[in-house]
Amino acid sequence: MASVVPTPRIAAIWFLPVLAIALLFAAVIATRPPLAGDPAVTLVLERILLWHSLVPRFVTALLCGAALGLSGALLQRVLRNPIADPSTLGIASGAQLALTIATAYAPALIAFSREGVAFGGGIAAVTIVLALSWRRGLDPVTVVLSGMVLSLVAAALSATVILAKGEYVLSLFIWGAGSLNQQSWDAAIALGPRLILGCIAAALLLRPLALLGLDDSGARSLGLALHSARFLVLAIAVWLAATVTAEVGVIGFVGLAAPALARFAGARRMRDVLIASPFIGAILLSLTDSAVQLLGSGTADLAPTGAATALLGGPILLWMLRRVPLTIPPQANLPHGPLRRIARPWLAAAGLALVAALLAILALVAGRGPDGWNLATGSLFLDLLPFRAPRIVAAGTAGAMLGAAGTLMQRLTANPLAGPEVLGVSAGGGVGLAVMLMLTPGMEPLHLLLGAVAGSLAVILAMLLLASRPGFGPTRLLLAGVAMGALCMAIVSTVLAQGDMRSYALLLWMSGSTNRVGDFEAWTGVVACLALISPLFLFSRWLDILPLGEGMSGSIGLSRRASRLTLATFAAVLTGLASLLIGPLSLIGLIAPHLARLAGFAHGRHQLAAAVLIGCATMVLADWLSRVVAFPYQVPVGLFAALIGGPYLIWLLSRAGPHHG
């Protein structure tokens, strides 16, 4: 068996990364801009900067990377899941949400035990994820999908809290992106003993960890108390990850990459993986942290280190997809066709249109004011109309476009769990938006529109390219979408952390706020719906044939490549336009076509019409609720819709049947 025993060749391999981190850290020190002022004073300040900022930061990066590497190795072993880590399981997001809520509303808890708050959030997140995937035997795909959905909901809640507490906006976002800036040795002193305790605990659990690599019956036959061992290992892994999150924020994907690289380097036995993973994690995070300092302006980093590691996480997850066992995906027990068929689908669609219209009227006239609930009539209605009508129209048309885009993507991939948000297409629109904000001096709506559409199109084409590869079925497509979404959101977080007006524009986009929507956005939504959704009904034959598979579509003369490219382009443009209006987190593109399918809209054109109307009605309702539930404050409609869509998707995952081989 291969091992990490330090033979001369292997010792040389490990020596090179150590030399690299030492040289990069030396370069960070050497390239710091000199301080201006009296030489004697600046010399003292330089020493303070070195020993109370740069060196503690270097040590903190090593300790955080080692803790995350060990955490990832433990999680991957206990769940038998090669793509498990604190990021993909929602542990980091749960810890971040708990810390954000405590910082905003219960600072005494932070003062009492910041680590305890983070640990509580992480444990709650992993408990929900395991509960959702328990019926499927902790299937790797279900576990990771549940974790990423939970991360979306946690991100929506965190952003809502941050926007409600304006004074914390930039500091919490920079902290949430994993900033390693240090002004003292406090973080290193806190992390060091905890990492040592984690290593000791892992060493004491070496035999149970080795047995956890067997199947459940084999582990029990050798005397292992399976549930107790799993819970203990999970608690240690979550505690290590939560400690890092409490000290420096979210550091993504180090726990995923370190064990994978350890096995790639030759570690096979559990002991070797446990030794190599912290070492590799420390090297990865230290290299990344030095790189963001060297590529920055000298006084400011290029990006928070956590966002930079997430930039690496997406490609690493894509690379590891071939290692994920091909299991029945979570939607396998939910047939792609409807559970029942509506006898008169167009009459039912007319009923949905009536519901959407009634909701729009309710949103126009009903609301809360200083004196409580009221119905706007007469002059009050005319006064409020210019404020309420554009946001209702923008929200409704965005929901309709997402419903249409989601239908196209679910039909293209033959996957009822596909959607613009799940496959990273909405996040791709954010990257395009960020690029436009960086390249153009002003915030011209047309430029932002083009950027969002281009980013969405790039991601959806990448997804279709991956889906066309042999053996790359619906399961791996979903995971590839998760990876692409993580990569895109890391890029957006990098721009967010700059703290300028572009960051504020992206923050508003991420939240999906309709507070500032005017006539231009409303008319853009109306024109886009008419111009982009109407032609889709001409492609209803494609929508019926494509889910049948390549063999069937080819046998009846359908040009699969041309049809997929055409529909993908429509889906990307619709997603880009909609996400520009209501942000990337709504999940309406997933739930609207899914609800239409479950309601019995069988044919492609019927499902398309129903999904458009359901998406419109849901977003109008979400916009109205976001305006009244926290009066006089307003919850951004995109985040509010995510709080509706996220629990639905979690429920959908939980009702998938048990795992079947």
Buried (B, 14 or more C-beta within 10 A) or exposed (E): EEBBEEEEEBEEBBEEBEEBBEEBBEBBBEEBEEBEEEEEEBEEEBEEBEEBBBBBBBBBBBBBBBBBBBBBBBBBBBBBBBBBBBBBBBBBBBBBBBBBBBBBEEEEBBEEEBBBBBBBBBBBBBEBBBEBBBBBBBBBBBBBBBBBBBBBBBBBBBBBBBBBBEEBBBEBBBBBBBBBBBEEBEBBEBBBEBBEEBBEBBEEBEEBBBBBEBEBEEBEEEEBEBEEBBEBBBBBBBBBBBBBBBBBBBBBBBBBBBBBBBBEBBBEBBBBBBBBBBBBBBBBBBBBBBBBBBEBEEEEBBBBBBBBBBBBBBBBBBEBBEEBEEBBBBBBBBEBEBEEEBEEBEEBBEEBBEBBBEBBEBBBBBBBEEEEEEEBEEEBEEEBEEEBBBBBBBBBBBBBBBBBBBBBBBBBBBBBBBBBBBBBBBBBBBBBBBBBBEEBEEEEEEBBBBBBBBBBBBBBBBBBEBBEEEEBBBBBBBBBBBBBBBBBBBBBBBBBBBBEEBBEBBBBBBBBBBEEBEEEBBBBBBEBBEEBBEEBEEBBBBBBBBBBEEEEBEEEEBEBEEBBEBBBBBBBBBBBBBBBBBBBBBBBBBBBBBBBBBBBBBBBBBBBBBBBBBBBBBBBBBBBBBBBEBEEEBBBBBBBBBBBBBEBBBEBBBEBEEBEE
